[in-house]
Amino acid sequence: SLWSSSVWCGLVLTIFLADPSPSFSSLSATGAGFILVIDRRQDRWAAVKGTLLRIAGSFPGNLQLVLVLRPTNLFQRTLSDIMFKFNKDEFKMKVPVIMLSSVTELHSYINRTQLTIELGGTQEYCHERWISHRTAIEGFALMVKSTAQILQSFGTELAETELPNDIQGTTHLLAAHANRKDMIKEDLLLALEQGNTLLESINEPVARDPEHNMNQDELENFATVQRLLSQLDETERAFDEFWLRHKTKLEQCLQLRHFEHNYREVRDTTHTHLDQVAERLTVFSEVGISPAHADHIFRELSSHEERVCVLDQTQALANEGDQLILNSHYAEDSIQPKCRELRALSEELSASLQARKDHLLRAMELHRSLERASMWCDKGVYLLASQPVDKCQSHDGAESALQEIERYLETAEQNQLTDPSNIYKDYETVINQELRKVFQKQVSVQEMFEKRRISLKKLAAKQTRPVQPVAPRPEAFIKSPLSSPGKSRQTTSRQTTSRQITSTSLSEEDENLAILRKHVMNELLETERAYVEELLCVLQGYASEMDNPAMSSLIPAPLQNKKDVLFGNMPEIYHFHKRTFLRELEEYQDSPELVGRCFLERMTDLQIYEKYCQNKPRSESLWRQCSDCAFFQECQKKLEHKLGLDSYLLKPVQRITKYQLLLKELLKYSKGCEGSEDLQEALTSILGILKAVNDSMHLIAITGYDGHLGDLGRLLMQGSFSVWTEHKKGHAKVKDLARFKPMQRHLFLHEKALLFCKRREENGEGYEKAPSYSFKQSLSMSAVGITENAKGDNKKFEVWCNSREEVYIVQAPTTEVKTTWVNEIRKVLTTQLEAYRGRVSVTNLESKSLSLHSGTFPLKTLLLLLVCVISAFCFFLSFSHPPFLHLSIPLPVSLPPSLPPSLIPLSSLSLCGWIGSLTSPDHKTKRHEIKSDPTPFGFKGWTKGSLSLDAQDGYSSTEEPLNSDPEDEGGKKLHAGKYTVVSDYEMGGAQDLSVKNGETVHLIREGEDGQLVKNLRTRQEGWVAAANLLSLIGQSKSCQSLTSSEGSGSGNLSTSSSFCETYTSLSDIKP
């Protein structure tokens, strides 16, 4: 260390006195000691003396040698020599002090490389810069020390802080600690920034000149700052770790306080509900007096159970506690007992409700069995009573009655209570005195049947009369196979052997089918495992390599950032099969016939293939662009694949189609097995997915459609047809110019629209060769009607709109395709009609309430009431004038909102042709005559379109076939009378009626639940829903029905598969 003036010496000594720590210099320099060089060539002896005295009294380090360049002035040099010799003892120096006359002498003591330029050396040295660096280093060291102390004290404070016992206190404490942590973090970051700035200042010469060599002092300063920065970094990391633990503990404390608060609330609420449920369950203690009564009690109990929301709260809170324990909460010992208590409370409450439900369910089951038994007994008693005694006295009559009784007794097994003792045992808790009477009744009826059987058997037995003995003819014995005892034994032996062979054959056949099912299941599992491995290989060998920086140079520009396009959702498919589907399939390895359940449970997940197939054209197009690039070749080489990537990209498409083949095989070998129905349903669902995939591939090829195809609803069907069009202008129908040449159109049937597109074949390869479809026209399904059979061809049907002003004659490739399309269109129209009727019924109920409340009806309502009266008049008139014209007049567009629904007898008023009967005696009024009168009754509110029979062409007329859908005949008005049932109907509820095909029923009256119907065969009465009743009686006519079967060609009620014109478009109807 060098100084050239007393001023610098004073500064350096001041630094030494302020901090004599080793941080001032390196440890090696401190151990070796210091050599001081005092340059006083331009000073006087007094300056030399003062410097030596200051060094002797204040220098803190290990001083080895003092070299003094004495003044160069002759007088001062001489004076210095003399005064130094006389005052040497005054300095009290423990080290030698050498007075030098020149710089040359100095070089003999110190190497020139260690001296500055001023002293003839070569070392570059700026004392001012050295002092500034040292000052900054000491300040930075002090900041590091103070920051560490602050962090330590803050950490101690956090560790000693007691956790609050309430939610609010914990929240405030967490916020306060977070604020203090942020402030300390800012100070820490400021210290780091200051240290980095100081480091850059020390390293500035090297940054300016990379060839610059730092001197020893600069190197030591650089190392010191780096060491302090490292200490600061370690301190910051330690503090961050500590804060994370502390913050987690505070957050867990807050979670615990919330959990405890909710626990107290739920516990108190649960106890309250337990008391309420105990009181409420006493209401449900009875088992009912009939199945309907028991079912009513059960529904009431279920409704009460749904209202007991505390069960869900308790279970949710217990799950929350379990989650806290899984997250390693520090208060696990406190949370776990509370969770157990919550579950115990929940189970207690659930057990009480479930026990009562089980009790009622068993009661309902017993009631149904007893009801069947009671009905069987009643019918049996009626049978016994209906057998005439006089006829039973004859042999034939007794035989007939006996056979009738035996046939009836054959039905006992499925109607009687077979073993009363077991019934008493199984239903001990629900059997009361009233139910015991049913058992006694059954025993009595059985005794009656047994007595009657004995009597009839006696009467049916033939009386043995004495006959003249006649010699038997030998031929009779020869011809009879039973005449020989030997042959009889042979026959019996053959029958026994035949049964054994049949049994063995069936056993072997079942075993063979089981083996075949096992083979198919093994193939399913093996191919599934291979499929998963292939997907993994593609994803790792190709997809992951696209993100590998080492392979980026091999990826061509068109393939950059196109991994999602090339592979689609293959990762999603792989994870589904690897983690879920394969594992679940393996569970059915020993029961292949049940694997259909697995497919049904995962049918929604399998729809991910639709997304993959929709992306396949883009993927294949991208592959063809880049198939020859070095990237794919390198990946294929690494994987040692013989086939290219395109073959593996086709695997998912092949796999989803493979499933339906395997399911077909399993179904073929599982006929009559337990899971055959599930297999059939799974096969149907898989085929549905394949159809949806195929339809979506066609759908994405549509071009030229302005709107969004997703707004049209789900795609139901698509296919190519021949189409003719007709347009009505005035009263004439005009076909297009190319009337004899049909247009080839591809139709897309959506839930809300029917699209007409033109198919265009594309040139290319693979998916690029797939056709595209140019959009031509769209028909809204809310304004569409359909005629099922067009003239001239059973493969044609008509789609029309705007009162048949626009008619599209569609010819299907086959009658089967036509039938499928017509049925699907009818389903869409029926669904829309039912939705509309639901909205109208709600509106009518509200209107009824308002009307009854106000007690007044508007003028439109009175007019409509007048129409109803006229309808009734026509109804009675039709019996006196059988030949009549049937005119279907729809309701007006704007129904009076205040009209009660009960005042509207028909959803579509059918006015009898009393106009024709009054105007002409032969009742032959023409269609055009009626059409010409827009207001036949003088009602201006009835539009011409609503009364025009031309508007009804798609519904019912003598010229065109009836285009009705049975599902759309919900608006047909049924009157009291006798009808013939055309299909079976099993009762859905306790008060419903069961009927069989061919039975005659009598409609008694209409109620809120439907029609009260009496089965004339069984003499039973019950309710049948109106919609079900229409399908049961079909076109059956009552003698009191609105239109007689001997009437005109329009004898059927007018219905339609459309509600475009007659019911008005949905967009125009304002309920």
Residue pairs with C-beta under 8 A, 6 or more apart in sequence:
1 12
1 25
1 34
1 36
2 37
2 115
2 116
2 119
2 125
2 127
3 9
3 12
3 36
3 37
3 38
3 39
3 127
4 39
4 118
5 39
6 43
6 47
6 50
6 51
8 127
9 38
9 51
9 54
9 55
10 54
11 131
13 54
13 55
13 58
13 59
15 24
15 131
15 134
16 24
16 58
16 59
16 60
16 61
17 58
17 60
19 138
20 60
20 61
22 30
23 137
23 138
23 141
23 224
24 134
25 220
26 216
26 220
30 61
30 62
31 62
32 62
32 64
33 61
33 62
33 63
33 64
34 59
34 61
34 62
34 63
34 64
35 64
35 65
35 66
35 67
35 109
35 110
36 55
36 59
36 63
36 65
36 66
36 67
37 67
37 69
37 106
37 110
37 115
37 119
38 48
38 51
38 52
38 66
38 67
38 68
38 69
39 69
39 118
39 119
40 47
40 48
40 51
40 68
40 69
40 70
40 71
41 69
41 70
41 71
41 72
42 71
42 72
43 71
43 76
44 71
44 73
44 76
44 79
45 71
45 76
45 79
45 80
45 83
48 68
48 70
48 71
48 80
48 84
49 83
49 87
52 66
52 68
52 91
52 93
52 97
53 90
53 91
55 63
55 66
55 93
56 91
56 92
56 93
63 94
63 95
64 95
65 95
65 96
65 98
65 109
66 93
66 95
66 96
66 97
66 98
67 98
67 100
67 106
67 109
67 110
68 97
68 98
68 99
68 100
69 100
69 101
69 102
69 103
69 106
69 119
70 76
70 77
70 80
70 81
70 99
70 100
70 101
71 77
71 80
77 101
80 99
81 99
84 97
84 99
88 97
91 97
98 109
100 106
100 109
103 119
103 120
104 120
106 115
106 119
106 120
107 115
107 120
110 121
112 120
112 121
112 122
113 121
113 122
113 123
114 121
114 123
115 121
115 122
115 123
116 123
116 124
116 125
117 123
117 124
117 125
123 215
124 215
125 215
130 217
133 198
133 201
133 202
133 221
134 221
136 198
136 201
137 198
137 221
137 224
137 225
137 228
140 191
140 194
140 195
140 198
140 225
140 228
141 224
141 228
143 191
143 194
144 191
144 195
144 228
144 231
144 232
144 235
147 187
147 188
147 191
147 232
147 235
148 231
148 235
150 184
150 187
151 184
151 188
151 235
151 239
154 180
154 181
154 184
155 239
155 242
158 177
158 242
158 243
158 246
159 246
161 173
161 177
163 170
163 173
163 249
163 250
163 253
164 170
164 172
164 173
164 253
164 257
165 257
166 257
167 254
167 257
167 258
167 261
170 250
170 253
170 254
170 257
171 254
173 250
174 247
174 250
174 251
174 254
177 246
177 247
177 250
178 247
181 243
184 239
188 232
188 235
188 236
188 239
191 232
192 229
192 232
192 233
192 236
195 225
195 228
195 229
195 232
196 229
198 225
199 222
199 225
199 226
199 229
200 207
202 218
202 221
202 222
202 225
203 222
205 212
205 214
205 218
206 212
206 214
214 222
249 330
252 324
252 327
252 329
252 330
252 331
255 324
255 329
256 324
256 329
256 331
256 334
256 335
259 317
259 320
259 321
259 324
259 335
259 338
260 338
262 317
262 320
263 317
263 321
263 338
263 342
266 310
266 313
266 314
266 317
266 342
267 341
267 342
267 345
269 310
269 313
270 310
270 314
270 342
270 345
270 346
270 349
271 345
273 308
273 310
273 349
274 345
274 348
274 349
274 352
277 308
277 349
277 352
277 353
278 352
280 304
281 352
281 353
281 356
284 297
284 300
284 301
284 304
284 356
284 360
285 356
286 297
287 294
287 297
287 359
287 360
287 363
287 367
287 430
287 432
288 294
288 295
288 296
288 297
288 360
288 363
288 364
288 367
289 434
290 367
290 371
290 990
291 364
291 367
291 368
291 371
291 990
292 989
292 990
292 991
294 360
294 363
294 364
294 367
295 364
295 989
295 990
297 360
298 357
298 360
298 361
298 364
301 353
301 356
301 357
301 360
302 357
305 353
305 357
308 349
308 353
310 349
311 346
311 349
311 350
314 342
314 343
314 345
314 346
314 349
315 342
315 343
315 346
317 342
318 339
318 342
318 343
318 346
321 335
321 336
321 338
321 339
321 342
322 339
324 332
324 335
325 332
325 335
325 336
325 339
329 335
359 429
359 430
362 426
362 427
362 429
362 430
363 427
363 430
366 423
366 427
366 430
366 431
366 435
369 417
369 423
370 417
370 435
370 438
372 414
372 415
373 415
373 416
373 417
373 438
373 442
374 438
374 441
375 415
376 411
376 412
376 415
376 416
376 442
377 441
377 442
377 445
379 408
380 408
380 445
380 448
380 449
381 445
381 448
383 404
383 405
383 408
384 405
384 448
384 449
384 452
387 401
387 404
387 452
388 397
390 397
391 397
391 400
391 401
392 398
392 401
392 455
392 456
392 459
393 459
395 459
395 460
395 462
398 456
398 459
398 460
399 456
399 460
401 456
402 453
402 456
402 457
402 460
405 449
405 452
405 453
405 456
406 453
409 449
416 442
417 423
417 438
417 439
417 442
420 439
420 442
420 443
423 431
423 439
424 431
476 483
477 483
477 484
481 487
481 491
482 488
513 669
513 670
516 669
517 592
517 593
517 666
517 669
517 670
518 592
520 592
520 662
520 665
520 666
520 669
521 588
521 589
521 592
521 595
521 666
523 662
524 585
524 595
524 662
525 582
525 585
525 586
525 589
527 658
528 577
528 581
528 582
528 585
529 582
531 577
531 651
531 655
532 574
532 577
532 578
532 582
534 648
534 651
535 570
535 573
535 574
535 577
535 578
535 651
535 652
536 574
536 578
537 639
537 648
538 567
538 570
538 645
538 648
538 649
538 651
539 567
539 570
539 571
539 574
541 635
541 638
541 639
541 641
542 567
542 632
542 635
542 645
543 563
543 566
543 567
543 570
543 571
545 551
545 631
545 635
546 555
546 559
546 563
546 631
547 563
551 631
551 634
551 635
554 629
554 630
554 631
554 634
555 629
555 631
556 626
556 629
556 631
558 622
558 625
558 626
559 566
559 622
559 625
559 626
559 629
559 631
562 622
565 615
565 618
565 619
565 622
566 619
566 622
566 623
566 649
567 619
567 649
568 611
568 612
568 615
568 616
568 619
569 608
569 611
569 612
569 615
570 612
570 649
570 652
572 608
573 608
573 609
573 612
573 652
576 605
576 608
580 602
580 605
581 598
581 602
581 605
584 598
584 601
584 602
585 595
585 598
587 598
588 594
588 595
588 597
588 598
591 675
592 666
592 670
593 666
593 670
593 673
593 674
593 675
593 676
593 679
594 674
594 675
594 678
595 666
595 675
595 679
596 663
596 666
596 675
596 676
596 677
596 678
596 679
596 680
596 681
596 682
596 683
597 675
597 678
597 682
599 606
599 659
599 663
599 682
599 685
599 686
600 678
600 681
600 682
600 685
603 682
603 685
603 686
603 689
606 656
606 686
606 689
607 689
607 692
609 652
609 653
609 656
609 689
609 693
610 689
610 692
610 693
610 696
612 652
612 653
613 652
613 653
613 693
613 696
613 697
614 693
614 696
614 697
614 700
616 649
616 653
616 767
617 697
617 700
617 767
617 768
617 770
619 649
620 646
620 649
620 766
620 767
620 768
621 767
621 768
623 645
623 646
623 649
624 765
624 766
626 632
627 644
627 645
627 646
632 644
632 645
635 645
636 644
636 645
641 648
656 686
656 689
656 690
656 693
657 690
659 686
660 683
660 686
660 687
660 690
663 679
663 682
663 683
663 686
664 683
666 679
667 676
667 679
667 680
667 683
670 676
670 679
692 715
695 715
695 717
695 718
696 715
697 770
698 718
698 746
698 748
698 773
699 709
699 715
699 718
699 748
701 770
701 771
701 772
701 773
702 709
702 748
702 755
702 757
702 772
702 773
702 775
703 772
703 773
703 774
703 775
704 774
704 775
705 755
705 775
705 778
709 750
711 752
712 750
712 751
712 752
712 753
712 755
713 750
713 751
713 752
713 753
714 750
714 751
715 748
715 749
715 750
716 749
716 750
716 751
716 824
716 828
717 747
717 748
717 749
717 820
717 821
717 824
718 746
718 747
718 748
718 749
719 746
719 747
719 812
719 813
719 817
719 821
720 744
720 745
720 746
720 747
720 759
720 813
721 744
721 745
721 746
721 747
721 810
721 811
721 812
721 813
722 742
722 743
722 744
722 745
722 810
722 811
723 742
723 743
723 744
723 745
723 756
723 808
723 809
723 810
723 811
724 735
724 736
724 739
724 742
724 743
724 808
724 809
724 811
725 735
725 736
725 743
725 806
725 807
725 808
725 809
726 733
726 734
726 735
726 736
726 806
726 807
726 808
726 809
727 733
727 734
727 735
727 736
727 805
727 806
727 807
728 734
728 803
728 804
728 805
728 806
728 807
731 950
733 807
742 811
743 758
744 758
744 759
745 756
745 757
745 758
745 759
745 776
746 756
746 757
746 758
746 759
746 773
747 754
747 755
747 756
747 757
747 810
747 821
748 754
748 755
748 757
748 773
749 821
749 824
749 825
749 828
750 781
751 781
751 828
752 780
752 781
752 782
753 778
753 779
753 780
753 781
754 778
754 779
754 781
754 784
754 799
754 825
755 775
755 777
755 778
756 775
756 776
756 777
756 778
756 779
756 808
757 773
757 774
757 775
757 776
758 773
758 774
758 776
759 771
759 772
759 773
760 771
760 772
760 773
760 774
761 769
761 771
762 768
762 769
762 770
762 771
762 772
763 769
779 799
779 801
779 808
780 801
781 828
781 829
781 832
782 832
782 1060
782 1065
782 1066
782 1067
783 801
783 802
783 1060
783 1065
783 1067
784 799
784 800
784 801
784 825
784 829
784 1058
784 1060
785 799
785 800
785 801
785 804
785 954
785 963
785 1056
785 1057
785 1058
785 1060
785 1061
786 797
786 798
786 799
786 800
786 822
786 825
786 826
786 829
786 954
786 963
786 1057
786 1058
787 797
787 798
787 800
787 954
787 960
787 961
787 963
788 797
788 822
788 961
788 963
788 1057
789 796
789 797
789 961
789 963
790 796
790 797
790 798
790 809
791 960
793 811
794 815
794 818
795 811
795 812
795 813
795 814
795 815
795 817
795 818
796 809
796 810
796 811
796 812
796 818
797 809
797 810
797 812
797 818
797 821
797 822
798 807
798 808
798 809
798 810
798 954
799 807
799 808
799 810
799 825
800 806
800 807
800 808
800 954
801 1060
802 1060
802 1061
803 945
803 948
803 950
803 951
803 1060
803 1061
804 950
804 951
804 953
804 954
810 821
812 818
812 821
825 1057
826 965
826 967
826 968
826 1057
827 967
829 965
829 968
829 1057
829 1058
829 1059
830 965
830 967
830 968
830 1057
832 1059
832 1066
833 968
833 970
833 1059
833 1063
834 970
836 1059
836 1063
836 1066
836 1069
837 970
837 971
839 1071
840 895
840 1069
840 1071
841 901
842 1071
843 897
843 1071
844 895
844 899
844 900
844 901
844 1071
845 901
847 896
847 897
847 898
847 899
847 900
848 898
848 899
848 900
848 901
848 902
850 897
850 898
851 857
851 861
851 898
851 899
851 900
852 900
854 898
856 898
857 865
857 896
857 898
857 899
858 896
858 898
860 892
860 894
860 896
860 941
861 896
861 898
861 899
863 939
863 941
864 892
864 895
864 896
864 899
864 903
864 904
865 899
865 903
867 909
867 911
867 937
867 939
868 903
868 904
868 905
868 909
870 911
870 937
871 905
871 906
871 909
871 910
871 911
871 912
872 905
873 914
874 911
874 912
874 914
875 912
875 1042
877 912
877 914
877 917
878 884
878 912
878 1042
878 1043
878 1044
878 1047
879 1044
881 914
881 917
881 923
882 1044
882 1046
882 1047
883 923
883 1047
883 1048
884 912
884 913
884 914
884 916
884 917
884 923
884 1047
884 1048
885 913
885 915
885 916
885 923
885 925
885 930
885 1048
885 1050
886 910
886 912
886 913
886 1043
886 1047
886 1048
886 1050
886 1051
886 1054
887 910
887 911
887 912
887 913
887 915
887 930
887 947
887 949
888 908
888 910
888 952
888 955
888 956
888 1050
888 1054
888 1062
889 908
889 909
889 910
889 911
889 942
889 946
889 947
890 908
890 909
890 946
890 1062
890 1063
890 1064
891 904
891 907
891 908
891 909
891 1063
892 941
892 942
892 943
892 946
893 943
893 946
893 1064
893 1068
893 1069
894 941
894 1070
895 1071
905 973
906 971
906 972
906 973
907 970
907 971
907 972
907 973
908 971
908 1054
908 1055
908 1062
908 1063
910 1042
910 1043
910 1053
910 1054
912 1043
913 923
913 925
913 1048
915 925
915 930
915 936
916 923
916 924
916 925
917 923
919 925
927 949
927 950
930 936
930 947
930 949
931 947
931 948
931 949
931 950
933 947
934 942
934 943
934 944
934 947
935 942
935 947
936 947
945 951
945 1061
946 1061
946 1062
949 957
951 1061
951 1062
952 1054
952 1061
952 1062
953 959
953 960
954 960
954 963
954 1056
954 1057
954 1058
955 962
955 963
955 964
955 1054
955 1055
955 1056
955 1058
955 1062
956 962
956 963
956 964
956 1050
956 1052
956 1054
956 1055
956 1056
957 1049
957 1050
958 1048
958 1049
958 1050
962 1052
962 1055
963 1056
963 1057
964 1052
964 1055
964 1056
964 1057
965 1055
965 1057
966 1030
966 1031
966 1034
968 1055
968 1056
968 1057
969 1030
969 1053
969 1055
970 1026
970 1027
970 1030
971 1055
972 1030
972 1053
972 1055
973 1042
973 1053
974 1003
974 1006
974 1011
974 1026
974 1029
974 1030
974 1033
974 1038
974 1041
975 1003
975 1038
975 1040
975 1041
975 1042
976 1002
976 1003
976 1004
976 1005
976 1038
976 1040
977 1002
977 1003
977 1038
977 1039
977 1040
977 1041
978 1000
978 1001
978 1002
978 1003
978 1016
978 1038
978 1039
979 1000
979 1001
979 1002
979 1003
979 1033
979 1036
979 1037
979 1038
980 998
980 999
980 1000
980 1001
980 1033
980 1036
981 995
981 996
981 997
981 998
981 999
981 1000
981 1001
981 1032
981 1033
981 1036
982 997
982 1032
982 1033
982 1034
982 1036
983 997
983 1031
983 1032
983 1034
984 995
984 996
984 997
985 993
985 994
985 995
985 1024
985 1028
985 1032
986 994
987 993
987 994
987 1022
989 1023
991 1009
991 1022
991 1023
992 1022
992 1023
992 1024
993 1001
993 1013
993 1015
993 1020
993 1021
993 1022
993 1023
993 1024
994 1015
994 1022
995 1001
995 1013
995 1015
995 1024
995 1032
999 1015
999 1016
999 1017
1000 1016
1000 1017
1001 1013
1001 1014
1001 1015
1001 1016
1001 1032
1001 1033
1002 1013
1002 1014
1002 1016
1003 1011
1003 1012
1003 1013
1003 1029
1003 1038
1004 1011
1004 1012
1004 1013
1004 1014
1004 1021
1005 1011
1005 1012
1006 1012
1006 1026
1007 1023
1009 1023
1009 1025
1010 1023
1010 1024
1010 1025
1010 1026
1010 1028
1010 1029
1011 1023
1011 1024
1011 1026
1011 1029
1012 1021
1012 1022
1012 1023
1013 1021
1013 1022
1013 1023
1013 1024
1013 1029
1014 1020
1014 1021
1015 1021
1015 1022
1024 1032
1035 1052
1037 1043
1037 1044
1037 1045
1042 1053
1043 1050
1043 1051
1043 1052
1043 1053
1044 1051
1045 1051
1054 1062
1056 1062
1056 1063
1059 1066
1063 1069
